[in-house]
Amino acid sequence: MCKPGGRGDAYPRAMSIPVAIDDLAAATAERGWAYLLTVRDDLRPHIVAVDPSWDDGRLVVGVGRGTARNAAARPAITLCYPPTEAGGYSLIVDGDATVDDDETIHFVPTGAVLHRPALDGLGGSVTGCGNDCAPVTHGPVPG
């Protein structure tokens, strides 16, 4: 049985890797690029590959006009850093966007999770979801 915020008995310790928000800048630097998910006016997802960088506790992302328009209209956006190895975790970071001009988004993280599909025979995670997820704890955003 899995306990929210704890380690499920069925999971070895190495399968769930919590990352503190304080460590988010280092975690994103190890991964490099990410997918940026915004929502179009017709409510369909819009996904682009981006290369975010940190500036004063925010992620800065250069984007096209359509992506900037989406983020300005619906500022709750998500970055998804793919796994660095086969079977590894994706780093999913939710946050709030502001658009400085037609090509730059400033993104303040509000939460994050390491996520991957559950291994065969294992049902549940440290968070109680059906996959192998580990929450990224909240704390000050790196500067």
Secondary structure by P-SEA (a helix, b strand, c coil): cccccccccccccccbbbbcccaaaaaaaaccbbbbbbbccccbbbbbbbbccccccbbbbbbcaaaaaaaaaccbbbbbbccccccbbbbbbbbbbbbccccbbbbbbcccccccccccccccccccccccccccccccccc
